[in-house]
Amino acid sequence: MNKKPAKTLAAELAKFITPFRYDGSGKFHLKEHKTNEKGDLDKDEGQKILEANKKHLADFQERLYAQDRWSVLIIFQGMDASGKDSAIKALFEGINPQGCEVTAFKQPTSHELDHDFLWRHVVALPARGHIGIFNRSHYEECLVTRVHPEILAKEKLPPGLVTKNIWRERFEDISAFERYLARNGTVVLKFFLNISREEQRQRFLDRLEDRSKQWKFSMDDIKERALWPRYQAVYQDIVRHTATTHAPWYVVPADHKWFARVVIGSVMVAALERLDLRFPRADRASLGEFEAVREALEREAKGGSRRAK
């Protein structure tokens, strides 16, 4: 009698992944994606899934590091207060820092502006066996620079190259870059934390009441908030033009932080499971050497016990 194959983690978690995945096939409209989705869960159920995902992530990360073949690049994009920092902190608690690096991209330095727009992101890519997390990313070069043309002007591009096609060209460059990474063993996971304007307003107010978070706030946040419709339109354009089968976007409902973490963690667990990560097996020569080491250590213990007498 044939046994049914065991259900994979990816299959178990599919309901928290598939509804939010967009790989470029079909139409995409950001307004059709609810920001307050909870997946028919309550917070306690979500917390249990989150804790289980964290354990799976820790296990997969150890195997990823030991196998030293694949690397994983995780990209977080979203409006201010959408929960990028807290999601990273919550999901990667317990992950071995030796194999995981977080890079938060701020305003480019003068040195970085002397290079192409992808340069500073390329030098921060994860090595084989590592997980790299980009808190904001190369997508800022199609987002902030598009909303604020004065920033693009500081990049010192030859004037003849700054045409009406520059954003389409950057989309093409980014998609080619991510395809190159995928072909060389880097799994690219892209998350857009989709928060509502009202939820952002409430989180800003909460920051003002919490002294430990006041440092995060400035009047620039309010100025950027006034440009909300523009940012939403540009994000829609970004997702629509850079989602591919090798680097799809996950449009994560972010009004409930706990559910956003369920979605993000589920995507990562499913992606790592598909890599079939395994600890390397020792060869025959190594096994023989291990036996010699064991014998030496056991002799050492016996010698120590005789001296103790």
VOBA-1610 file (N, C-alpha, C; in pm, whole numbers, padded with zeros to 5 digits, always signed):
BEGIN
Met+00084-00119+00000Met+00000+00000+00000Met+00088+00125+00000Asn+00068+00210-00101Asn+00151+00329-00114Asn+00109+00437-00014Lys+00209+00492+00053Lys+00183+00601+00146Lys+00178+00734+00070Lys+00093+00824+00116Lys+00089+00957+00057Lys+00215+01031+00095Pro+00274+01107+00002Pro+00395+01183+00037Pro+00362+01286+00146Ala+00460+01308+00233Ala+00440+01405+00341Ala+00416+01544+00282Lys+00327+01616+00346Lys+00296+01750+00299Lys+00414+01843+00326Thr+00454+01916+00226Thr+00567+02006+00242Thr+00527+02130+00320Leu+00626+02199+00374Leu+00600+02325+00443Leu+00540+02427+00347Ala+00592+02426+00223Ala+00542+02520+00122Ala+00392+02500+00099Ala+00349+02375+00094Ala+00207+02346+00072Ala+00124+02390+00193Glu+00177+02367+00312Glu+00106+02406+00433Glu+00092+02558+00445Leu+00191+02629+00395Leu+00194+02774+00411Leu+00142+02849+00288Ala+00101+02776+00185Ala+00062+02837+00057Ala-00045+02945+00072Lys-00139+02925+00163Lys-00249+03023+00177Lys-00200+03157+00231Phe-00078+03159+00288Phe-00021+03284+00334Phe+00080+03340+00234Ile+00093+03273+00121Ile+00192+03314+00020Ile+00126+03349-00112Thr+00052+03254-00168Thr-00003+03268-00303Thr-00087+03393-00325Pro-00176+03432-00232Pro-00260+03551-00258Pro-00182+03681-00270Phe-00057+03680-00223Phe+00020+03804-00216Phe+00137+03806-00315Arg+00147+03699-00393Arg+00258+03685-00489Arg+00218+03739-00626Tyr+00308+03818-00686Tyr+00285+03866-00822Tyr+00415+03849-00900Asp+00408+03770-01008Asp+00528+03739-01085Asp+00529+03802-01224Gly+00442+03900-01244Gly+00440+03970-01372Gly+00335+03918-01468Ser+00274+03805-01438Ser+00170+03752-01526Ser+00036+03813-01487Gly-00038+03859-01585Gly-00167+03922-01557Gly-00151+04068-01518Lys-00262+04129-01486Lys-00261+04271-01451Lys-00233+04290-01302Phe-00183+04408-01269Phe-00156+04439-01129Phe-00209+04579-01098His-00292+04587-00995His-00342+04715-00946His-00327+04716-00795Leu-00246+04806-00744Leu-00217+04811-00603Leu-00343+04829-00519Lys-00437+04905-00568Lys-00559+04933-00492Lys-00642+04807-00467Glu-00619+04703-00545Glu-00694+04578-00527Glu-00637+04493-00413His-00524+04535-00359His-00461+04459-00250His-00494+04525-00117Lys-00568+04452-00033Lys-00608+04505+00097Lys-00488+04517+00190Thr-00484+04626+00263Thr-00375+04646+00358Thr-00404+04584+00494Asn-00531+04553+00521Asn-00569+04504+00654Asn-00606+04355+00655Glu-00561+04282+00554Glu-00588+04138+00545Glu-00528+04065+00666Lys-00600+03963+00716Lys-00552+03884+00829Lys-00556+03734+00801Gly-00597+03695+00680Gly-00594+03555+00643Gly-00679+03464+00729Asp-00792+03511+00779Asp-00881+03431+00864Asp-00813+03381+00990Leu-00711+03455+01036Leu-00641+03419+01159Leu-00671+03522+01267Asp-00651+03482+01391Asp-00644+03584+01495Asp-00497+03597+01536Lys-00468+03693+01621Lys-00329+03724+01654Lys-00258+03607+01721Asp-00327+03535+01808Asp-00266+03421+01877Asp-00228+03311+01778Glu-00316+03285+01682Glu-00286+03183+01580Glu-00167+03229+01495Gly-00167+03356+01462Gly-00057+03410+01384Gly+00075+03400+01457Gln+00073+03423+01587Gln+00197+03414+01667Gln+00253+03272+01666Lys+00165+03172+01672Lys+00210+03033+01669Lys+00278+03000+01535Ile+00218+03051+01425Ile+00278+03028+01293Ile+00412+03099+01284Leu+00418+03221+01338Leu+00542+03297+01337Leu+00653+03222+01411Glu+00623+03169+01529Glu+00725+03098+01607Glu+00771+02972+01535Ala+00677+02900+01473Ala+00716+02781+01397Ala+00804+02818+01278Asn+00770+02927+01210Asn+00850+02971+01095Asn+00991+03011+01139Lys+01002+03076+01254Lys+01134+03117+01303Lys+01223+02997+01329Lys+01165+02889+01382Lys+01243+02767+01406Lys+01289+02706+01274His+01198+02703+01175His+01236+02650+01044His+01345+02735+00980Leu+01333+02867+00994Leu+01433+02957+00936Leu+01570+02933+00998Ala+01575+02917+01129Ala+01702+02892+01196Ala+01766+02763+01146Asp+01686+02659+01128Asp+01736+02531+01078Asp+01786+02543+00935Phe+01705+02605+00849Phe+01745+02621+00709Phe+01869+02707+00696Gln+01880+02810+00781Gln+01997+02899+00772Gln+02126+02825+00806Glu+02119+02734+00905Glu+02237+02654+00938Glu+02278+02566+00820Arg+02180+02507+00753Arg+02208+02421+00638Arg+02260+02503+00519Leu+02200+02620+00499Leu+02244+02710+00392Leu+02391+02745+00410Tyr+02426+02781+00533Tyr+02564+02821+00564Tyr+02661+02705+00546Ala+02621+02587+00593Ala+02709+02470+00585Ala+02727+02423+00441Gln+02619+02426+00363Gln+02625+02379+00224Gln+02708+02472+00137Asp+02699+02602+00163Asp+02784+02702+00096Asp+02769+02700-00056Arg+02644+02689-00104Arg+02617+02690-00247Arg+02523+02803-00287Trp+02413+02816-00214Trp+02315+02919-00243Trp+02337+03042-00154Ser+02282+03154-00198Ser+02270+03271-00112Ser+02129+03325-00128Val+02084+03402-00031Val+01949+03455-00032Val+01954+03606-00011Leu+01889+03680-00100Leu+01878+03824-00088Leu+01733+03859-00059Ile+01709+03922+00055Ile+01575+03960+00096Ile+01563+04111+00091Ile+01466+04160+00016Ile+01448+04304-00007Ile+01319+04350+00060Phe+01332+04453+00143Phe+01215+04514+00206Phe+01197+04656+00154Gln+01079+04681+00100Gln+01040+04816+00057Gln+00907+04850+00122Gly+00883+04977+00142Gly+00756+05020+00199Gly+00764+05164+00246Met+00650+05224+00265Met+00645+05360+00315Met+00699+05365+00458Asp+00732+05485+00505Asp+00776+05501+00643Asp+00672+05444+00738Ala+00719+05376+00843Ala+00633+05316+00947Ala+00556+05194+00898Ser+00596+05137+00785Ser+00526+05019+00734Ser+00568+04891+00807Gly+00674+04899+00889Gly+00712+04784+00971Gly+00832+04707+00923Lys+00916+04768+00840Lys+01033+04698+00787Lys+01130+04659+00899Asp+01167+04757+00982Asp+01264+04731+01089Asp+01214+04625+01187Ser+01090+04639+01231Ser+01037+04546+01330Ser+01019+04406+01272Ala+00988+04396+01144Ala+00975+04264+01081Ala+01110+04193+01078Ile+01214+04267+01044Ile+01349+04209+01041Ile+01388+04161+01180Lys+01363+04244+01279Lys+01398+04209+01417Lys+01321+04087+01464Ala+01192+04082+01435Ala+01107+03973+01483Ala+01138+03841+01415Leu+01163+03843+01284Leu+01180+03719+01209Leu+01319+03659+01221Phe+01419+03744+01241Phe+01556+03693+01240Phe+01616+03682+01379Glu+01532+03693+01480Glu+01575+03668+01615Glu+01615+03521+01627Gly+01734+03495+01673Gly+01779+03357+01686Gly+01858+03307+01566Ile+01862+03385+01459Ile+01942+03346+01343Ile+02090+03374+01372Asn+02176+03281+01334Asn+02320+03298+01356Asn+02370+03420+01280Pro+02418+03523+01349Pro+02462+03645+01280Pro+02583+03623+01190Gln+02652+03511+01208Gln+02768+03480+01125Gln+02729+03463+00978Gly+02604+03422+00955Gly+02561+03396+00817Gly+02450+03487+00770Cys+02432+03601+00836Cys+02322+03690+00801Cys+02364+03836+00821Glu+02345+03918+00719Glu+02382+04059+00729Glu+02265+04147+00686Val+02243+04257+00759Val+02141+04355+00725Val+02210+04482+00677Thr+02165+04533+00562Thr+02217+04659+00510Thr+02101+04756+00496Ala+02110+04869+00565Ala+02008+04974+00554Ala+02064+05085+00466Phe+02004+05105+00352Phe+02055+05204+00257Phe+01996+05341+00287Lys+02084+05434+00315Lys+02045+05572+00343Lys+02072+05657+00219Gln+02069+05787+00237Gln+02099+05878+00127Gln+02240+05851+00076Pro+02261+05841-00056Pro+02393+05808-00110Pro+02499+05910-00070Thr+02619+05860-00043Thr+02733+05949-00014Thr+02789+06002-00145Ser+02879+06098-00135Ser+02942+06154-00256Ser+03022+06045-00329His+03084+05955-00252His+03159+05845-00314His+03065+05753-00391Glu+02951+05722-00332Glu+02854+05635-00399Glu+02794+05700-00522Leu+02777+05831-00518Leu+02722+05904-00632Leu+02820+05908-00750Asp+02946+05875-00723Asp+03046+05870-00832Asp+03043+05736-00905His+02948+05651-00868His+02933+05521-00934His+02792+05508-00991Asp+02770+05401-01068Asp+02637+05375-01122Asp+02540+05345-01008Phe+02410+05353-01036Phe+02311+05344-00928Phe+02303+05208-00861Leu+02353+05103-00926Leu+02350+04969-00866Leu+02476+04938-00785Trp+02579+05018-00799Trp+02710+04984-00743Trp+02707+04954-00594Arg+02648+05043-00516Arg+02653+05024-00370Arg+02570+04903-00326His+02477+04862-00409His+02396+04745-00377His+02471+04616-00414Val+02546+04623-00522Val+02625+04506-00564Val+02729+04471-00458Val+02797+04572-00404Val+02903+04543-00307Val+02847+04491-00174Ala+02717+04505-00153Ala+02655+04457-00029Ala+02585+04323-00047Leu+02596+04260-00163Leu+02528+04133-00188Leu+02580+04023-00096Pro+02492+03930-00057Pro+02536+03821+00033Pro+02627+03723-00039Ala+02725+03671+00037Ala+02813+03567-00014Ala+02738+03435-00016Arg+02794+03336-00082Arg+02732+03203-00082Arg+02721+03153+00063Gly+02607+03090+00090Gly+02583+03041+00225Gly+02526+03145+00320His+02507+03268+00271His+02462+03376+00357His+02324+03428+00316Ile+02258+03489+00413Ile+02135+03563+00389Ile+02168+03712+00399Gly+02134+03787+00296Gly+02153+03931+00298Gly+02017+03999+00299Ile+02001+04097+00387Ile+01874+04168+00399Ile+01896+04314+00362Phe+01823+04362+00262Phe+01830+04502+00222Phe+01708+04574+00280Asn+01732+04663+00375Asn+01627+04747+00431Asn+01623+04873+00344Arg+01531+04874+00250Arg+01531+04960+00131Arg+01641+04907+00039Ser+01639+04945-00087Ser+01726+04877-00182Ser+01746+04961-00307His+01790+04891-00414His+01808+04957-00543His+01677+05011-00599Tyr+01565+04967-00543Tyr+01436+05018-00591Tyr+01413+05164-00551Glu+01487+05212-00454Glu+01478+05355-00421Glu+01520+05442-00540Glu+01602+05384-00628Glu+01648+05459-00745Glu+01542+05472-00853Cys+01429+05405-00833Cys+01313+05423-00921Cys+01196+05482-00844Leu+01219+05510-00718Leu+01110+05556-00631Leu+01136+05700-00586Val+01228+05717-00492Val+01255+05851-00438Val+01309+05943-00547Thr+01396+05891-00632Thr+01451+05975-00737Thr+01346+06015-00841Arg+01239+05937-00848Arg+01131+05969-00941Arg+01034+06070-00879Val+01010+06054-00750Val+00923+06149-00680Val+00994+06282-00659His+01128+06276-00642His+01208+06397-00619His+01315+06408-00729Pro+01284+06468-00841Pro+01379+06477-00952Pro+01511+06544-00916Glu+01511+06629-00813Glu+01635+06696-00774Glu+01740+06597-00725Ile+01694+06481-00673Ile+01788+06378-00629Ile+01854+06312-00750Leu+01775+06287-00852Leu+01830+06230-00975Leu+01936+06322-01033Ala+01915+06452-01025Ala+02010+06549-01080Ala+02146+06538-01013Lys+02149+06495-00885Lys+02275+06484-00812Lys+02356+06361-00851Glu+02298+06272-00929Glu+02369+06150-00967Glu+02468+06170-01082Lys+02472+06290-01133Lys+02576+06331-01230Lys+02578+06246-01358Leu+02461+06201-01399Leu+02453+06131-01527Leu+02474+06229-01641Pro+02535+06186-01750Pro+02543+06274-01867Pro+02403+06318-01909Pro+02382+06446-01934Pro+02247+06497-01963Pro+02174+06421-02073Gly+02248+06376-02173Gly+02185+06306-02285Gly+02125+06172-02247Leu+02163+06120-02129Leu+02110+05991-02085Leu+01986+06004-01996Val+01958+06125-01955Val+01840+06149-01870Val+01724+06185-01963Thr+01655+06085-02010Thr+01545+06104-02104Thr+01413+06061-02040Lys+01305+06073-02113Lys+01175+06031-02064Lys+01168+05878-02045Asn+01266+05807-02101Asn+01268+05661-02092Asn+01351+05609-01975Ile+01405+05699-01892Ile+01501+05656-01791Ile+01442+05556-01692Trp+01314+05570-01655Trp+01256+05477-01557Trp+01233+05341-01619Arg+01187+05338-01743Arg+01172+05209-01811Arg+01308+05141-01824Glu+01411+05220-01854Glu+01545+05163-01867Glu+01596+05110-01734Arg+01566+05180-01626Arg+01609+05132-01494Arg+01534+05005-01455Phe+01409+04997-01489Phe+01334+04874-01465Phe+01400+04758-01538Glu+01438+04782-01661Glu+01504+04677-01742Glu+01637+04638-01679Asp+01715+04738-01635Asp+01845+04710-01574Asp+01829+04628-01445Ile+01732+04666-01363Ile+01710+04595-01237Ile+01664+04452-01262Ser+01574+04433-01357Ser+01526+04298-01388Ser+01640+04212-01441Ala+01727+04270-01523Ala+01842+04195-01575Ala+01939+04161-01462Phe+01959+04255-01371Phe+02046+04234-01255Phe+01993+04119-01168Glu+01864+04118-01143Glu+01806+04013-01059Glu+01804+03878-01131Arg+01788+03880-01263Arg+01796+03755-01338Arg+01938+03699-01332Tyr+02037+03787-01341Tyr+02177+03747-01328Tyr+02204+03684-01192Leu+02151+03745-01086Leu+02170+03690-00952Leu+02108+03551-00942Ala+01985+03536-00993Ala+01916+03407-00986Ala+01995+03300-01061Arg+02053+03336-01174Arg+02130+03240-01254Arg+02261+03201-01187Asn+02302+03278-01086Asn+02427+03250-01017Asn+02405+03204-00873Gly+02283+03159-00844Gly+02260+03095-00716Gly+02215+03185-00603Thr+02167+03305-00635Thr+02111+03393-00533Thr+01959+03396-00547Val+01890+03354-00442Val+01745+03358-00440Val+01702+03499-00399Val+01622+03563-00483Val+01579+03701-00458Val+01434+03701-00410Leu+01412+03749-00287Leu+01279+03758-00229Leu+01248+03905-00203Lys+01142+03956-00267Lys+01111+04099-00260Lys+00976+04122-00192Phe+00979+04202-00087Phe+00857+04230-00010Phe+00825+04379-00012Phe+00703+04410-00057Phe+00651+04546-00045Phe+00551+04546+00068Leu+00581+04616+00177Leu+00492+04622+00292Leu+00386+04728+00265Asn+00267+04680+00237Asn+00157+04763+00189Asn+00072+04813+00306Ile+00098+04934+00350Ile+00031+04992+00465Ile-00068+05098+00418Ser-00176+05116+00493Ser-00274+05220+00458Ser-00226+05355+00512Arg-00278+05460+00454Arg-00241+05593+00499Arg-00286+05619+00642Glu-00403+05568+00676Glu-00456+05586+00812Glu-00370+05513+00914Glu-00327+05392+00881Glu-00242+05318+00975Glu-00108+05387+00992Gln-00053+05443+00884Gln+00072+05518+00898Gln+00053+05638+00991Arg-00059+05708+00975Arg-00088+05823+01061Arg-00089+05782+01208Gln-00154+05669+01237Gln-00162+05623+01375Gln-00025+05584+01429Arg+00055+05520+01346Arg+00190+05479+01390Arg+00279+05601+01413Phe+00264+05704+01334Phe+00338+05828+01358Phe+00299+05887+01493Leu+00170+05888+01523Leu+00124+05940+01652Leu+00179+05856+01767Asp+00183+05724+01749Asp+00237+05636+01853Asp+00386+05665+01875Arg+00458+05693+01768Arg+00600+05726+01782Arg+00620+05851+01867Leu+00535+05948+01848Leu+00547+06073+01923Leu+00524+06051+02072Glu+00447+05947+02106Glu+00418+05919+02246Glu+00523+05829+02311Asp+00605+05764+02230Asp+00703+05667+02280Asp+00843+05728+02269Arg+00903+05758+02383Arg+01036+05823+02381Arg+01142+05738+02313Ser+01125+05607+02320Ser+01224+05519+02258Ser+01215+05520+02105Lys+01105+05577+02051Lys+01087+05580+01906Lys+01085+05721+01848Gln+01090+05823+01934Gln+01081+05960+01885Gln+01196+05996+01791Trp+01311+05932+01812Trp+01426+05962+01728Trp+01402+05926+01581Lys+01307+05835+01557Lys+01277+05794+01420Lys+01199+05900+01342Phe+01143+05996+01415Phe+01049+06089+01352Phe+01113+06222+01319Ser+01073+06281+01204Ser+01114+06416+01168Ser+01004+06477+01082Met+01011+06609+01063Met+00912+06677+00980Met+00919+06631+00834Asp+01033+06575+00795Asp+01044+06522+00658Asp+00944+06409+00636Asp+00912+06335+00744Asp+00814+06227+00732Asp+00678+06283+00693Ile+00643+06397+00749Ile+00515+06461+00716Ile+00516+06515+00573Lys+00629+06569+00531Lys+00641+06619+00393Lys+00625+06504+00293Glu+00687+06390+00325Glu+00676+06275+00236Glu+00534+06219+00238Arg+00471+06224+00353Arg+00333+06176+00366Arg+00239+06255+00275Ala+00267+06382+00256Ala+00184+06465+00169Ala+00191+06418+00024Leu+00297+06341-00008Leu+00316+06291-00144Leu+00265+06147-00158Trp+00183+06104-00065Trp+00134+05965-00061Trp+00080+05917-00196Pro-00011+05990-00262Pro-00065+05940-00390Pro+00044+05917-00495Arg+00142+06005-00496Arg+00251+05992-00592Arg+00333+05866-00562Tyr+00365+05844-00436Tyr+00441+05725-00400Tyr+00366+05597-00433Gln+00236+05597-00408Gln+00157+05477-00437Gln+00156+05447-00586Ala+00146+05552-00667Ala+00146+05533-00812Ala+00280+05479-00861Val+00389+05529-00802Val+00521+05483-00843Val+00546+05340-00796Tyr+00502+05308-00674Tyr+00517+05170-00628Tyr+00441+05073-00718Gln+00322+05112-00760Gln+00247+05027-00852Gln+00326+05004-00980Asp+00387+05109-01032Asp+00466+05098-01154Asp+00587+05007-01134Ile+00651+05020-01018Ile+00768+04937-00987Ile+00730+04789-00984Val+00626+04756-00907Val+00585+04616-00896Val+00543+04561-01032Arg+00467+04639-01103Arg+00414+04595-01232Arg+00526+04564-01332His+00633+04644-01330His+00737+04630-01431His+00859+04549-01389Thr+00870+04514-01261Thr+00990+04441-01218Thr+00957+04307-01153Ala+00832+04266-01154Ala+00795+04134-01103Ala+00820+04030-01212Thr+00894+03927-01180Thr+00927+03821-01275Thr+00914+03687-01205Thr+00920+03579-01281Thr+00911+03446-01221Thr+01033+03416-01135His+01150+03471-01170His+01271+03444-01092His+01285+03542-00975Ala+01210+03653-00977Ala+01214+03749-00866Ala+01077+03815-00853Pro+00977+03740-00808Pro+00843+03798-00794Pro+00836+03895-00677Trp+00733+03977-00676Trp+00705+04064-00563Trp+00601+03998-00473Tyr+00614+04020-00343Tyr+00512+03982-00247Tyr+00456+04110-00187Val+00330+04138-00218Val+00264+04259-00170Val+00199+04224-00037Val+00266+04261+00071Val+00233+04213+00205Val+00136+04309+00275Pro+00019+04261+00316Pro-00071+04348+00395Pro-00001+04386+00525Ala+00017+04515+00550Ala+00104+04557+00661Ala+00033+04634+00771Asp-00100+04648+00764Asp-00170+04719+00872Asp-00162+04643+01004His-00159+04510+00996His-00142+04427+01115His-00001+04368+01109Lys+00086+04418+01195Lys+00226+04376+01188Lys+00241+04225+01204Trp+00161+04166+01292Trp+00175+04023+01317Trp+00142+03941+01193Phe+00044+03985+01113Phe+00011+03909+00992Phe+00115+03932+00883Ala+00168+04053+00876Ala+00277+04079+00780Ala+00392+03983+00806Arg+00422+03958+00932Arg+00533+03868+00966Arg+00500+03723+00933Val+00373+03686+00943Val+00330+03552+00902Val+00357+03533+00753Val+00319+03631+00673Val+00338+03622+00528Val+00486+03618+00493Ile+00563+03711+00547Ile+00706+03720+00514Ile+00778+03592+00556Gly+00753+03547+00679Gly+00818+03425+00726Gly+00779+03303+00644Ser+00653+03294+00604Ser+00606+03181+00525Ser+00674+03178+00388Val+00687+03294+00325Val+00755+03302+00195Val+00899+03255+00208Met+00969+03299+00311Met+01110+03263+00328Met+01126+03114+00355Val+01042+03060+00443Val+01049+02916+00474Val+01026+02833+00349Ala+00923+02868+00271Ala+00892+02792+00149Ala+01005+02801+00048Ala+01065+02919+00035Ala+01174+02937-00061Ala+01297+02856-00021Leu+01330+02856+00107Leu+01446+02781+00154Leu+01423+02631+00145Glu+01301+02589+00173Glu+01269+02446+00162Glu+01293+02395+00020Arg+01257+02476-00078Arg+01272+02434-00219Arg+01417+02414-00259Leu+01510+02470-00185Leu+01652+02457-00220Leu+01709+02320-00183Asp+01632+02241-00106Asp+01676+02108-00063Asp+01814+02117+00004Leu+01825+02203+00103Leu+01952+02228+00171Leu+01990+02109+00259Arg+02117+02071+00252Arg+02165+01957+00330Arg+02303+01988+00388Phe+02330+01929+00504Phe+02465+01939+00558Phe+02558+01854+00472Pro+02677+01903+00441Pro+02771+01825+00358Pro+02808+01693+00426Arg+02822+01588+00345Arg+02864+01458+00398Arg+03015+01447+00396Ala+03068+01386+00500Ala+03213+01367+00505Ala+03254+01254+00411Asp+03370+01268+00345Asp+03418+01162+00256Asp+03487+01053+00338Arg+03525+00946+00271Arg+03584+00832+00341Arg+03713+00870+00413Ala+03794+00954+00349Ala+03921+00994+00411Ala+03896+01070+00540Ser+03795+01157+00537Ser+03762+01235+00656Ser+03710+01146+00768Leu+03627+01047+00731Leu+03573+00956+00832Leu+03685+00880+00903Gly+03787+00840+00824Gly+03902+00772+00884Gly+03977+00865+00978Glu+03989+00989+00939Glu+04057+01087+01022Glu+03978+01113+01151Phe+03845+01117+01139Phe+03761+01138+01257Phe+03782+01026+01359Glu+03794+00903+01308Glu+03813+00789+01397Glu+03945+00801+01471Ala+04049+00846+01400Ala+04180+00864+01463Ala+04173+00973+01571Val+04100+01079+01542Val+04084+01188+01640Val+04010+01138+01762Arg+03904+01058+01739Arg+03826+01004+01852Arg+03915+00918+01941Glu+03997+00831+01880Glu+04084+00745+01958Glu+04184+00825+02040Ala+04237+00933+01978Ala+04334+01017+02049Ala+04268+01085+02169Leu+04146+01133+02151Leu+04075+01200+02260Leu+04041+01103+02371Glu+04004+00978+02335Glu+03972+00878+02436Glu+04097+00838+02514Arg+04211+00826+02445Arg+04336+00794+02515Arg+04372+00905+02612Glu+04348+01028+02567Glu+04378+01143+02652Glu+04294+01139+02780Ala+04169+01101+02768Ala+04081+01092+02883Ala+04130+00982+02978Lys+04171+00868+02925Lys+04220+00759+03008Lys+04348+00798+03082Gly+04434+00869+03010Gly+04558+00915+03073Gly+04529+01013+03186Gly+04430+01100+03166Gly+04393+01197+03267Gly+04338+01131+03391Ser+04257+01023+03373Ser+04197+00955+03487Ser+04303+00881+03569Arg+04407+00828+03502Arg+04515+00759+03574Arg+04593+00859+03658Arg+04619+00978+03601Arg+04693+01080+03675Arg+04614+01127+03796Ala+04480+01130+03784Ala+04397+01175+03895Ala+04409+01080+04014Lys+04430+00950+03987Lys+04446+00852+04094Lys+04578+00874+04169
//
